Amino acid sequence: MASHAPVPDPQLERQGRRMIRPALRFLAISLIPMIPGIVLIAIGHDGLLGLGIALIFIASCPVAIGIGLLCSASIARWAARHKLFA
């Protein structure tokens, strides 16, 4: 449902849209070590279990950054429309 009405604060809207692409890149980059980490945990041998946990821990940093950027983008786009938060 796209609205064609002008946004009251277009600069905030642009900043919100600008943050979405890097957020998706960070989430995609985090999949590279996370998928093998999950597979290694599923296999569950002694040494591989620790390696799988370490890979998931390494992948958690880009996931946190990506989720933070997505939250910031949604808040900026919400504020650009001058809607109440609570």
Secondary structure, 3 states (H helix, E strand, C coil): CCCCCCCCCHHHHHHHHHHHHHHHHHHHHHHHHHHHHHHHHHHCCHHHHHHHHHHHHHHHHHHHHHHHHHHHHHHHHHHHCCCCCC
